[in-house]
Amino acid sequence: MSGTPAAAGALAVHARKRKRPSFWASQVLKYVLLLVLSASFMLPLFWMIASSLKTSGQIIAIPPIWWPNPIRWANYPEAWATDRYALYLFNTVFRYALPVTLLSVFSNVVVAYGFSRLRWPGRETLFSILLATMMIPGQVYMVPLYIIYRRLGWINSYYPLTVPAIFANAYYVFLLRQFFRTIPNELSEAACIDGAGEWSILWRIIIPLVRPAIAVIALTTFTGAWNDYMGPLIYINKTDIYPFSLALGRIGAALSQVGAINKGLYYSYEMAISAIFTIPVILLFYFAQRTFIEGIKLTGIKG
């Protein structure tokens, strides 16, 4: 009897040794696959940055040159000077992305709090109606909204793009509501006993506990506004108030006016402006990725 546990242990060790080659093979295959997929995702970004630093001869070289030598850093300031990109960047950040982000975070937090922590007649019915609005495609209300905004005199302004953020987004409300409901009611009850109102409970207790979820909404909204092309294309026709995304649509005309085609640097300039437009969002996600991933995990698991 005393030898039975030892024999079982020896068999277990032997079994683990027999499984080791297949285990390591599967691990190596998994990481090789991840590396290949990562390289395929990074290749367009790498090619954009490399092309933005090439000379005119390197652009048309066959076979293609993967990394420029010598590097032409002048492409960036020269491309930036071809149009009023500083104005477009200001419009994108301060007239569109930031206002939409702040209004969206505020409205979604308040509405989600009302649907999750307050009790009032018809709450569940109204929440079901709110969720049902997600099934309506944007093409259905695109024309009616344009007619409404035109009659309000909002065309060629940022009102059609920023004012809707005051009204909460159904998807974001759903995420926040599911997360709010995981917070113990005892916290709110204790604050209520101490004399705190609903606004005090929301701003002093609830919001500090849901910062990762709010960060997800803020980053998603900001990047959505930063990359938005269809909205400005419909409502904005004046170049003075173009956002950066809409300015990229007329980059060909801007570069043609400065003779970039004759210099053979049209493609390099185009990639340089595209890199300037893309890199800030990448940096934003890089520095906020921990909070972003934590928020995704919490809103996905705790629902």
N, C-alpha and C positions, 0 to 999 in steps of 0.2 A: 504493500500500500504506500510505503514511503517513497518508492521510486516512481509512482504514477505522476505526481506533479512535476517532477524533474523531466520525465519523458515528454509530458505535454508541453513544457516550456521549450524543450529541444525541438519538438515538432513545429512549434510556433515560430521560433527563430529561423528554422529551415524554410518554412513557408514564406517568411518575410524576405529571406535572401533570394528565393526563387522569383518573387514578385518584383524585386528591385530593378532588373533590366527593363521590364515593361513599364514600370512606374516612371523611371527616369526618361524613357523614350517618349512617353506621353507628355511629360513636363517640357522636354525639349521641343517637341512638336508644337505644344501650345504657345510657348514663347516665340518660336520662329514665326508662327502664324500671326501673333500679335505684332511682331516687328514688321512683317510684310504689310499688314494692314495699316500700321502707323506710318510707314514710309509712303504708302499709296495716298493716304490722307494728307501728308505733309508735302507731297511732290508739287501740287499746284501752287502752294504758298512759296515753296523754295524757288520754283521757276519764275514766279512773279518778282520776287526780290532780286534774283540773279539777273533777270532781263532788265530790271530798272537800273542796273549798274553797268550795262554794256555800252560799247561804242557803236557807231553806225555799221562798221564792218563786222563786228561780232554778232549783231542782230541777224544779219542775212547769211551768216556762215553755215555751210553744209559740209560735213555733219554738224549739228548744233553744238555750240559751246555751253557746257553746263555751268561753268563759273567764269565770270569775266576776268581777263588778265590783259591789260591793266584795268583796274576798277575806275569807273568814271563817276565820282561822287557828285559832279556838277549837274548831273541829270535832275537831281531833286530840286535844288534852288531854281534851275532854269525852267523846269516843268511847273513849279509853284508860281512862277512869275508870269505864266501864260494866261492866267485868268485871275479873278478875284476870289481865290480859294480861302483866304482868311475871312472874308465876309461870309462865304458859304459855311465855313466851319462855325463861325459865331452863330449864324442862323440855326444850324443843326443843334448845337449844344444848348444855347440859352433861349431860343425861341421855340424849340420843339422838344428835344429829348428830355431836358431837365424838367420843364413844366409838366409834361405828360407823365414822367416818372413820379414826381411829387404828388400830383393830383390822383394818379392811379393808386399809389400806395395808401393815401389817406382815405379815398372812397372805398377801396376794397376792404381795408381793415375795419372801418366803421360798419359797413354793411354786413361783413362776415360776423362781427361781434353781435350785431342785432339778431342775426339768424341762429347763432349758436348759444349765446349766454342769456338772452332775454326771452321771456315767455309772453306771447301776445296772440290773440285770436287770428287764425288763418296763416300762421307762420309757415307751417309745412306745405300748405297749398301754394303759397306765394313762392316759396323756395323751389317747388317743383316747376312752376311756371318759369322761374328764372333759369333753371337748368334746361328747360325746353327751348329757350332762345338760342342755345348753342347749336341746335339742329338747323337753324335758318342760315343758308349760305349768304355770304356778303354780297354776291351779285344781285340778290333779290332786292335789297334796300339801297343799293348804290345810287341808282337814278333818283328815287324819291328824296334821299338825303341831299343830293346835289341840288335838286329843285328848291328844297327848304333853305339850304344855305345861300343859294343865289337870291332868293327873295328877302333873306335877312341882310344881304349885302356883305356876306362874309367871304366871297370869292376873292382870291388874291390876298388872303390873310391866313394867319395860322389858327384862327378860331375853329374852322372845321376839323383841325387835327388835334387841338388841345382840349376844347370844351367837352367832347365825348368822354374824356378821361375822368370827368367829374362823376359820371355815372359808372358804377362798378362793373367790372368784367365778370361774367358768370363763372368762367373757369377758375379765375383767381379767388373769387368768393367761395367756391366749393373747396378749394385747397385750404384756405384759411379757416373755413368753418370746421372742416374735419380736424384740423390741428387744435383749434380753440376748444373743441369738445373733449380733448384729452387732458386739459388742464383741470385739476380738482376744483370742484365748486366751493370747497371749504375756504380756499384763498379769497374768493369773492365775498363769501359770507362773513369772514373775519374782518375784511376791510369795510363791509357794510355796517357791521356792528360798531366799528370805530368811527363811523360817521362819513365814510367816503361815498360819493355819488358814483353813478355809472361812468362818467367821464374820467374821474379819478382812478377808478378801478381799471379802466381800459388803458390809460396812459402810464400809470405807475406800477401796475401789476402784470397785466396781460401782455402788453407790448414788449417789455424786457424779456419775457419768456418765449416770445415767438420771433425774435430777431432773425434767426436763420431762414424761416419761412418768408419773412418780409424781404430779406435780401434776395431770395429767389425771384420774387415778383419784381423788385426794383431792377435787378440786372436784366431780367427777361424783357421788361417794358423798355428799358433804356436801349438795349440792343435792337429791339423791334423798331423803335422810333429812329434810331441811327441808320438802320438799313432800309427803312421804308422808302419805297419808290412810287408805288401806285397812288398813295394818298396825295403827296405833293404834286404828282403829275396831273391829277384830276382838278385840284383846287388852286394851284399856284401857276400863274403864267408870266409873272414879272421876274426877270432875272435878278433884280435887286434883293429879292427875298427868297431866292432859291436855297434849299438845303444842299448839303454836300452830295447826297445821293442823286439828286436831280441834276446837279452840275456835272456829274460823271456822264450823264446821258448826252451832254453837248460837248464833251471833251474833244470830239473829232473836229468840230467847228472851231473851237478855241485854238487847237494846235495848228490847224490849217492857216489861221490868220497870222500866226507868228512864224510861219515857214518851217515848221518842224518836219514836214514831209520832205522838203528840199534838203534839209540837213541829214536826212536818213535816221533821225532820232524819234520819229513819231511813236513807234512802238515802245521805246525806252521811256519816253515821257509819260505815255499812257500807263505803263506799269508802275512808274514812280508815284503818280497821283493815286492809283489804286492801292498801292502799298501804304501811302499816308492815310488813306481812308480806312484800311483794314487793321493796321497795327494797333491803334488805340483800343479797339474792342478786344483784341487778343491780350493786350497788357491788362486791361480791366479784368478779364476773366482769370488771368494768371494770378493776379494779386488777391482776387476774391474767391479763388476756386475752393478753398477750404470751407468757407461759409456757404458758398453755393452748393457744394456737394452735400454738406451737412443738412441744408434746408431741403434739398431734393429727397434725401434719405428720410428725414423726419416726416415730411408731408406725404411720402409714399407709404411708409410703414405704419405710422400712427393713425392713418385714416381708418 
